[in-house]
Amino acid sequence: MNTLGSFTIRKLTGLSAFRTGMFRLLRSVSGITVAQIDVEVAKLLELKLRLGGDDVKHQFVLKTPKGTRDYNPKQMAIREKVFNTIVSCFKRHGAETIDTPVFELKETLTGKYGEDSKLIYDLKDQGGELLSLRYDLTVPFARFLAMNKISNIKRYHIAKVYRRDNPAMTRGRYREFYQCDFDIAGHYDPMIPDAECLRIVSEILGELDLGDFHIKVNDRRILDGMFAVCGVPDDKFRTICSTVDKLDKMCWEDVKNEMVKEKGLSEEAADMIGQYVSMQGGMDLAVRLLEDPKMSQSKQACAGLSDMKQLFSYLELFQVTDKVVFDLSLARGLDYYTGVIYEAMLGPAGATPPPPPPPQAGAPKAEESLSVGSVAGGGRYDGLVGMFDPKGRAVPCVGVSIGVERIFSILEQKAEAEKVRTTEVQVLVASAQKNLLEERLRLVTELWNAGIKAESMFKKNPKLLSQLQHCEESGIPLVAILGEQELKNGMVKLRTVATREEVDVSRADLIEEIRKRTSPV
């Protein structure tokens, strides 16, 4: 039957060819009866009818898959600027880069993300290996460390990851998106690498000029200690943690209802959690909680609070305490975190967003354009590498991931009315008269050989006005104009597009003059 179906689907397009093929198969394939062929013919004719017959051209749907998008040159120019800022910061802090496959063995990713594991994209079996698209860059990094027996590295990694999430495109939430990760692996004294990660977040968000921001910090040990003293059963710690993690998207009453009605927590325990997760502060809050009658009973919480005090002392030396808030509501739902966790949000700490202005015709809704959620997050995950190592060898790690897609969304909206250069061309080689194509090509080649970013129009005899307009539209700052008189005198007329000022420059001095006029101040 497989032979029959394969043959008919590939070869038979018209009714006469279809019947001819059936008779040939009847003669050549033993064991197939006329009745069986009639059944298959009926099925295929029905399929043909559904597809529209022989004369209907297949209509392709021209769209990107749900949760993905294309990027035009202007958007890519903004992205490149953001990436350059981020990479420059990572390198300033001594990081080196790696890369890992876009898909991993399914077992590598399974059980690392808590309730978010359902968002992993599984791939169809391709020859014996069960594979999944990577969900983040952290788990592949841990696998990389264990597989290569690396116990000490400061690395960054910028690559795409995939999540089967509900996309919210206007808020920078996609199914395919970039992550920019910075991680420090190795045995070091407590809180020094953690403080540097927070300093890096502060530097990047400040340099990108996104406006006011704050970074929430907490510690998984503090959270677990809090859950314990509030009466949360051990087997519900992670699921309650995932619910608390929704406090930045849901009000407390909705979070409480989920804990009590959906996850079976007692109302008394939920109310006690509510008292703690409303607390915010700095080192003073850590000191206060160390003296709290309930929290002081948990050794785990006390260890986390002592480290939080140490963290804020380093943050003061790194001059970022004005941007960091100790917030007991911060949970981060991923299972692999073991210590300090943090998340960066736009706006001042504790600020309530203003009511949205009335929407303008054709404009995105204000809440969609402004509410982008967190723009960076991370934490300490000391046990993840040991999960992959055959001997359970632990490599302590701490890191941060910059939410670049959300940052792109913000900067793209800001740049909507601005002109953004999409090329880096320094000079256009133009001609003032006809029949100078060869001279233009010779000059542009000289400029390329000297490392100058140059171009010339792909026409034999372009009009000078068209060439100048191209420069204005593309933001090219200089035009090197060739004419018959200039060629006789060994000169080039160099025009500054912005001011329309023109000077005659000798051919020998042209490269140096272009460099001087286009070098950054």
C-alpha positions as CSV (number, residue, x, y, z in Angstrom):
1,M,0.0,0.0,0.0
2,N,2.9,2.4,0.7
3,T,4.3,1.8,-2.8
4,L,0.9,2.6,-4.3
5,G,0.4,5.7,-2.2
6,S,3.9,7.0,-2.9
7,F,3.6,6.4,-6.6
8,T,0.2,8.0,-7.0
9,I,1.0,11.1,-4.9
10,R,4.3,11.8,-6.7
11,K,3.3,10.9,-10.3
12,L,-0.4,11.1,-10.9
13,T,-1.7,14.6,-11.6
14,G,-4.4,14.1,-14.2
15,L,-7.3,11.6,-14.3
16,S,-6.0,9.7,-17.3
17,A,-2.5,9.4,-16.0
18,F,-4.0,8.3,-12.7
19,R,-5.9,5.4,-14.3
20,T,-3.0,4.4,-16.4
21,G,-0.8,4.2,-13.3
22,M,-3.3,2.1,-11.5
23,F,-3.4,-0.5,-14.3
24,R,0.4,-0.6,-14.5
25,L,0.6,-1.2,-10.7
26,L,-2.1,-3.9,-11.0
27,R,0.1,-5.8,-13.5
28,S,3.4,-5.3,-11.6
29,V,2.5,-5.6,-7.9
30,S,1.4,-9.0,-6.8
31,G,-1.3,-9.5,-4.2
32,I,-3.2,-6.2,-4.9
33,T,-6.8,-6.7,-6.0
34,V,-8.9,-4.5,-8.2
35,A,-11.1,-3.8,-5.2
36,Q,-8.1,-2.5,-3.2
37,I,-7.2,-0.2,-6.1
38,D,-10.7,1.1,-6.3
39,V,-10.6,2.1,-2.6
40,E,-7.3,3.9,-3.1
41,V,-8.5,5.6,-6.2
42,A,-11.6,6.9,-4.3
43,K,-9.4,8.2,-1.5
44,L,-7.0,10.0,-3.8
45,L,-9.8,11.5,-5.9
46,E,-11.3,12.9,-2.7
47,L,-7.9,14.3,-1.7
48,K,-7.5,15.9,-5.2
49,L,-11.0,17.5,-4.8
50,R,-10.1,19.0,-1.5
51,L,-6.8,20.4,-2.9
52,G,-8.7,22.1,-5.7
53,G,-8.0,19.8,-8.7
54,D,-5.3,20.2,-11.3
55,D,-5.8,23.8,-12.3
56,V,-5.7,25.5,-8.9
57,K,-2.4,27.0,-8.0
58,H,-1.3,26.4,-4.4
59,Q,-1.6,29.7,-2.4
60,F,1.3,30.2,0.0
61,V,0.6,32.2,3.2
62,L,3.3,34.9,3.3
63,K,3.9,35.3,7.0
64,T,6.4,34.5,9.7
65,P,5.6,31.7,12.2
66,K,3.7,32.8,15.3
67,G,6.0,34.4,17.9
68,T,8.8,35.3,15.3
69,R,9.5,38.3,13.2
70,D,11.7,39.7,10.4
71,Y,13.9,42.7,11.0
72,N,14.4,45.5,8.5
73,P,17.7,47.4,8.1
74,K,16.7,50.2,10.5
75,Q,15.8,47.6,13.2
76,M,19.0,45.7,12.6
77,A,21.0,48.9,13.0
78,I,19.4,49.4,16.4
79,R,20.1,45.8,17.4
80,E,23.7,46.0,16.3
81,K,24.2,49.1,18.4
82,V,22.7,47.3,21.4
83,F,24.8,44.2,20.9
84,N,27.9,46.3,20.6
85,T,27.2,48.1,23.9
86,I,26.5,44.8,25.7
87,V,29.6,43.0,24.3
88,S,31.8,46.0,25.0
89,C,30.7,45.8,28.7
90,F,31.2,42.0,28.9
91,K,34.7,42.4,27.5
92,R,35.5,45.3,29.8
93,H,34.9,42.8,32.7
94,G,37.2,40.2,31.2
95,A,34.8,37.7,29.6
96,E,35.6,35.4,26.8
97,T,32.9,33.9,24.5
98,I,31.7,30.4,23.5
99,D,29.0,28.8,21.4
100,T,26.9,25.7,21.8
101,P,24.4,23.9,19.4
102,V,21.0,25.4,18.9
103,F,19.5,22.0,19.9
104,E,20.4,19.7,22.8
105,L,19.6,16.1,23.8
106,K,16.1,16.3,25.3
107,E,17.4,14.7,28.6
108,T,19.9,17.6,28.9
109,L,17.0,20.1,29.2
110,T,14.4,18.0,31.0
111,G,13.7,18.8,34.7
112,K,15.8,22.0,34.8
113,Y,13.0,24.6,34.4
114,G,10.3,23.7,36.8
115,E,6.8,24.5,35.5
116,D,8.3,26.2,32.5
117,S,9.5,22.8,31.1
118,K,6.2,22.6,29.2
119,L,7.5,25.5,27.0
120,I,10.4,23.5,25.6
121,Y,10.3,22.8,21.8
122,D,10.8,19.1,21.2
123,L,12.0,18.0,17.8
124,K,10.9,15.0,15.8
125,D,13.1,12.0,16.1
126,Q,15.9,12.4,13.5
127,G,17.7,9.0,13.6
128,G,17.7,7.8,17.2
129,E,18.3,10.9,19.3
130,L,15.5,12.7,21.1
131,L,16.3,16.4,20.7
132,S,14.9,19.8,21.9
133,L,15.6,23.4,21.0
134,R,17.5,25.1,23.7
135,Y,15.3,27.0,26.1
136,D,18.0,29.2,27.5
137,L,21.8,29.5,27.4
138,T,22.5,28.6,31.0
139,V,21.7,24.8,30.9
140,P,23.8,24.3,27.7
141,F,26.6,26.3,29.5
142,A,26.5,23.9,32.5
143,R,26.6,20.9,30.1
144,F,29.6,22.5,28.3
145,L,31.4,22.9,31.6
146,A,30.8,19.3,32.7
147,M,31.6,17.8,29.4
148,N,34.9,19.7,29.0
149,K,35.8,19.4,32.7
150,I,36.1,23.2,33.0
151,S,36.1,24.5,36.6
152,N,36.9,28.2,36.1
153,I,35.7,30.6,33.3
154,K,34.2,34.0,32.9
155,R,32.2,33.8,29.7
156,Y,29.6,35.5,27.6
157,H,27.3,34.0,25.0
158,I,24.9,35.8,22.6
159,A,22.5,33.5,20.7
160,K,18.9,32.6,19.9
161,V,16.7,30.5,22.2
162,Y,13.2,29.1,21.8
163,R,10.2,28.9,24.0
164,R,6.7,27.6,23.2
165,D,5.2,30.6,25.0
166,N,2.2,32.8,24.3
167,P,3.9,35.6,22.4
168,A,3.3,39.3,23.1
169,M,5.1,40.9,20.2
170,T,4.6,44.6,21.3
171,R,6.2,43.8,24.6
172,G,9.2,42.0,23.2
173,R,8.0,38.5,24.1
174,Y,8.7,36.0,21.3
175,R,9.0,32.3,20.7
176,E,12.4,32.8,19.0
177,F,14.6,35.4,20.6
178,Y,18.2,36.4,21.5
179,Q,19.7,36.1,25.0
180,C,22.9,37.8,26.0
181,D,24.4,35.9,28.9
182,F,27.3,36.6,31.2
183,D,28.4,34.0,33.7
184,I,31.2,33.4,36.2
185,A,32.1,29.8,37.0
186,G,34.5,28.8,39.7
187,H,35.2,28.6,43.5
188,Y,35.5,32.2,44.8
189,D,34.8,34.0,48.0
190,P,31.1,34.6,48.6
191,M,29.2,37.5,46.9
192,I,32.2,39.0,45.0
193,P,31.2,37.5,41.5
194,D,27.5,38.1,42.4
195,A,28.2,41.8,43.0
196,E,30.1,42.1,39.7
197,C,27.1,40.7,37.8
198,L,24.9,43.3,39.3
199,R,27.4,46.0,38.4
200,I,27.4,44.7,34.8
201,V,23.6,45.0,34.6
202,S,23.7,48.5,35.9
203,E,26.4,49.5,33.4
204,I,24.6,48.1,30.4
205,L,21.2,49.6,31.2
206,G,22.8,52.9,32.0
207,E,24.7,53.0,28.7
208,L,21.6,52.0,26.7
209,D,19.9,55.1,28.0
210,L,16.6,53.4,28.7
211,G,15.6,55.8,31.4
212,D,15.3,55.0,35.1
213,F,15.7,51.4,36.3
214,H,16.1,49.3,39.4
215,I,17.4,45.8,40.1
216,K,15.5,43.6,42.5
217,V,17.6,41.1,44.5
218,N,16.6,38.1,46.7
219,D,18.0,34.7,47.6
220,R,16.5,31.3,47.1
221,R,17.7,30.3,50.6
222,I,15.8,33.2,52.1
223,L,12.7,32.3,50.1
224,D,12.9,28.6,51.1
225,G,13.5,29.6,54.7
226,M,10.5,32.0,54.5
227,F,8.3,29.2,53.1
228,A,9.4,26.9,55.8
229,V,8.6,29.2,58.7
230,C,5.3,30.2,57.1
231,G,4.2,26.5,57.1
232,V,4.6,25.6,53.4
233,P,5.2,21.8,53.0
234,D,8.6,20.8,51.6
235,D,7.1,19.3,48.5
236,K,5.3,22.5,47.6
237,F,8.3,24.9,47.8
238,R,9.0,25.0,44.1
239,T,5.4,25.2,43.0
240,I,4.6,28.0,45.5
241,C,7.8,29.7,44.4
242,S,6.5,29.7,40.8
243,T,3.3,31.3,42.0
244,V,5.1,34.0,44.0
245,D,7.1,34.7,40.9
246,K,3.9,36.0,39.2
247,L,3.6,39.0,41.6
248,D,5.1,41.3,39.0
249,K,2.2,40.4,36.7
250,M,-0.7,39.7,39.1
251,C,-2.1,41.4,42.2
252,W,-1.6,39.7,45.6
253,E,-5.2,38.5,45.8
254,D,-4.9,36.6,42.6
255,V,-1.5,35.1,43.7
256,K,-3.0,34.1,47.0
257,N,-6.0,32.5,45.3
258,E,-3.7,30.4,43.1
259,M,-1.7,29.3,46.1
260,V,-4.8,28.4,48.2
261,K,-7.4,27.2,45.6
262,E,-5.2,25.7,42.9
263,K,-2.1,24.5,44.9
264,G,-3.7,23.5,48.2
265,L,-1.8,25.8,50.5
266,S,-3.5,26.8,53.8
267,E,-4.9,30.4,53.9
268,E,-2.9,31.0,57.1
269,A,0.3,30.1,55.4
270,A,-0.5,32.3,52.4
271,D,-1.3,35.3,54.6
272,M,2.0,34.9,56.4
273,I,3.8,34.8,53.0
274,G,1.9,37.9,52.0
275,Q,3.4,39.8,55.0
276,Y,6.9,39.0,54.0
277,V,6.7,39.4,50.2
278,S,5.6,43.0,50.7
279,M,9.0,43.9,52.3
280,Q,11.6,45.9,50.4
281,G,14.8,47.6,51.4
282,G,18.6,47.3,51.4
283,M,21.2,46.1,53.9
284,D,18.9,47.4,56.6
285,L,16.2,44.9,55.7
286,A,18.6,42.0,55.8
287,V,19.7,43.1,59.3
288,R,16.0,43.4,60.4
289,L,15.1,39.9,59.1
290,L,18.1,38.3,60.8
291,E,16.4,39.5,64.1
292,D,12.9,38.5,63.0
293,P,11.5,35.9,65.5
294,K,10.4,33.6,62.7
295,M,13.1,34.0,60.0
296,S,15.9,33.7,62.6
297,Q,14.7,30.1,63.2
298,S,15.7,29.0,59.7
299,K,19.4,28.3,59.3
300,Q,18.9,28.4,55.5
301,A,17.3,31.9,55.7
302,C,20.0,33.2,58.0
303,A,22.8,32.0,55.7
304,G,21.1,33.8,52.8
305,L,20.5,37.0,54.8
306,S,24.2,37.1,56.0
307,D,25.3,36.8,52.3
308,M,22.8,39.6,51.4
309,K,24.5,41.9,53.9
310,Q,27.8,41.0,52.4
311,L,26.5,41.6,48.9
312,F,25.3,45.1,49.7
313,S,28.7,46.0,51.2
314,Y,30.3,45.1,47.9
315,L,27.6,46.9,45.9
316,E,28.4,50.0,47.8
317,L,32.0,49.7,46.7
318,F,30.8,49.2,43.1
319,Q,28.7,52.3,43.5
320,V,25.4,50.7,42.5
321,T,23.4,50.6,45.7
322,D,21.1,53.4,44.5
323,K,19.9,51.0,41.8
324,V,19.5,47.7,43.8
325,V,16.6,46.8,46.0
326,F,16.3,43.8,48.3
327,D,12.8,42.6,47.5
328,L,11.3,39.5,49.2
329,S,8.7,39.1,46.4
330,L,11.3,38.3,43.8
331,A,11.2,34.5,43.2
332,R,12.3,33.6,39.6
333,G,10.6,30.3,38.9
334,L,13.5,28.4,37.4
335,D,14.5,25.3,39.4
336,Y,18.2,25.5,39.1
337,Y,18.8,28.7,41.2
338,T,20.4,28.0,44.6
339,G,21.4,31.4,46.0
340,V,21.2,35.1,45.1
341,I,18.6,35.9,42.3
342,Y,18.0,39.3,40.7
343,E,15.9,40.9,38.1
344,A,16.1,44.4,36.5
345,M,13.0,46.5,35.8
346,L,12.5,49.8,34.1
347,G,11.3,52.7,36.3
348,P,12.3,53.7,39.9
349,A,11.9,51.1,42.7
350,G,8.4,50.9,44.1
351,A,7.0,53.3,41.5
352,T,3.4,52.8,40.3
353,P,3.1,53.3,36.5
354,P,1.0,56.3,35.6
355,P,-2.3,55.8,33.9
356,P,-2.0,55.4,30.2
357,P,-2.8,58.5,28.0
358,P,-5.8,58.3,25.6
359,P,-4.7,56.2,22.6
360,Q,-4.0,58.1,19.3
361,A,-5.3,56.8,16.0
362,G,-2.9,54.1,14.6
363,A,-0.7,54.2,17.7
364,P,0.0,51.1,19.8
365,K,-1.8,50.9,23.1
366,A,0.1,52.6,25.8
367,E,0.2,49.6,28.2
368,E,1.5,47.5,25.3
369,S,4.2,49.9,24.3
370,L,5.4,50.7,27.9
371,S,4.9,47.5,29.8
372,V,7.8,45.2,28.9
373,G,8.4,43.4,32.2
374,S,11.9,42.6,33.3
375,V,14.9,43.6,31.0
376,A,17.5,41.5,32.7
377,G,17.6,38.6,35.2
378,G,19.9,36.0,36.7
379,G,21.3,34.4,39.8
380,R,23.5,31.8,41.4
381,Y,23.2,28.1,40.4
382,D,25.8,26.1,42.2
383,G,24.3,22.7,41.6
384,L,23.6,22.7,37.9
385,V,27.0,21.6,36.6
386,G,27.0,18.7,39.1
387,M,23.8,17.4,37.6
388,F,25.7,16.7,34.3
389,D,29.1,15.6,35.7
390,P,29.4,11.8,36.0
391,K,31.0,12.1,39.4
392,G,28.7,14.9,40.6
393,R,31.6,17.4,40.6
394,A,30.1,20.8,41.5
395,V,31.2,24.0,39.9
396,P,29.6,27.1,41.5
397,C,28.2,29.5,38.9
398,V,26.5,32.9,38.9
399,G,25.3,34.8,35.9
400,V,23.0,37.3,34.3
401,S,20.9,37.3,31.1
402,I,20.1,40.6,29.4
403,G,16.6,40.7,27.9
404,V,17.6,42.2,24.6
405,E,14.3,41.6,22.7
406,R,12.5,43.8,25.3
407,I,15.2,46.4,25.1
408,F,14.9,46.3,21.3
409,S,11.2,46.9,21.5
410,I,11.7,50.0,23.7
411,L,14.5,51.5,21.5
412,E,12.6,50.8,18.3
413,Q,9.6,52.7,19.6
414,K,11.9,55.6,20.5
415,A,13.5,55.6,17.1
416,E,10.2,55.5,15.1
417,A,10.4,59.2,14.3
418,E,14.2,59.3,14.1
419,K,16.4,58.7,11.1
420,V,18.7,55.8,11.7
421,R,21.7,55.1,9.5
422,T,21.6,51.5,8.2
423,T,25.1,51.5,6.5
424,E,28.5,52.8,7.5
425,V,29.5,54.2,4.0
426,Q,31.9,57.1,4.5
427,V,32.0,58.4,0.9
428,L,30.1,58.0,-2.4
429,V,32.2,58.2,-5.5
430,A,30.2,60.3,-8.0
431,S,30.7,61.7,-11.5
432,A,29.6,65.1,-12.8
433,Q,29.6,64.1,-16.5
434,K,28.9,61.1,-18.7
435,N,31.3,58.3,-19.6
436,L,33.3,58.3,-16.4
437,L,32.2,54.9,-15.1
438,E,35.8,53.5,-15.4
439,E,37.3,56.4,-13.5
440,R,34.7,56.0,-10.7
441,L,35.4,52.3,-10.4
442,R,39.2,53.0,-10.3
443,L,38.7,55.5,-7.5
444,V,36.3,53.4,-5.4
445,T,38.8,50.5,-5.7
446,E,41.6,52.7,-4.4
447,L,39.4,53.7,-1.4
448,W,38.5,50.0,-0.7
449,N,42.2,49.1,-0.8
450,A,42.8,51.8,1.8
451,G,40.1,50.5,4.1
452,I,37.7,53.3,3.3
453,K,34.0,52.4,3.4
454,A,32.9,53.6,-0.1
455,E,30.4,52.9,-2.8
456,S,29.4,54.1,-6.3
457,M,26.1,53.9,-8.1
458,F,25.4,50.9,-10.4
459,K,24.8,53.0,-13.5
460,K,27.1,54.0,-16.3
461,N,25.9,57.6,-16.4
462,P,23.9,58.6,-13.3
463,K,22.7,62.1,-12.9
464,L,24.7,64.1,-10.3
465,L,21.5,65.1,-8.5
466,S,20.5,61.5,-8.1
467,Q,23.8,60.7,-6.6
468,L,23.6,63.6,-4.1
469,Q,20.1,62.6,-3.2
470,H,21.2,59.0,-2.5
471,C,23.8,60.4,0.0
472,E,21.2,62.5,1.8
473,E,18.7,59.6,2.0
474,S,21.4,57.1,3.2
475,G,23.2,59.5,5.5
476,I,26.5,59.2,3.6
477,P,28.6,62.2,4.9
478,L,30.9,62.8,1.9
479,V,30.8,62.7,-1.9
480,A,34.0,62.4,-4.0
481,I,33.0,64.0,-7.3
482,L,35.0,63.3,-10.5
483,G,34.8,65.5,-13.6
484,E,36.9,65.8,-16.8
485,Q,38.6,68.9,-15.4
486,E,39.4,67.2,-12.1
487,L,40.8,64.2,-13.9
488,K,43.1,66.5,-15.9
489,N,44.4,68.3,-12.8
490,G,44.7,65.1,-10.7
491,M,42.1,66.5,-8.3
492,V,38.8,65.3,-6.7
493,K,36.0,67.6,-5.5
494,L,35.1,66.5,-2.0
495,R,31.6,67.6,-0.9
496,T,30.3,67.6,2.7
497,V,26.7,66.5,2.3
498,A,25.3,68.2,5.4
499,T,26.7,71.7,4.6
500,R,27.1,71.3,0.8
501,E,30.6,72.8,1.2
502,E,33.0,71.6,-1.6
503,V,36.8,71.6,-1.6
504,D,39.3,70.5,-4.2
505,V,41.6,67.8,-2.9
506,S,44.5,66.2,-4.7
507,R,44.1,62.5,-5.6
508,A,47.2,61.7,-3.5
509,D,45.7,63.4,-0.4
510,L,42.1,62.2,-0.8
511,I,42.3,59.1,1.5
512,E,43.9,61.0,4.4
513,E,41.3,63.8,4.0
514,I,38.4,61.4,4.1
515,R,39.8,59.7,7.2
516,K,40.3,63.1,8.9
517,R,36.7,64.2,8.1
518,T,35.0,60.9,9.1
519,S,37.0,59.9,12.2
520,P,35.1,60.1,15.5
521,V,35.8,63.2,17.5
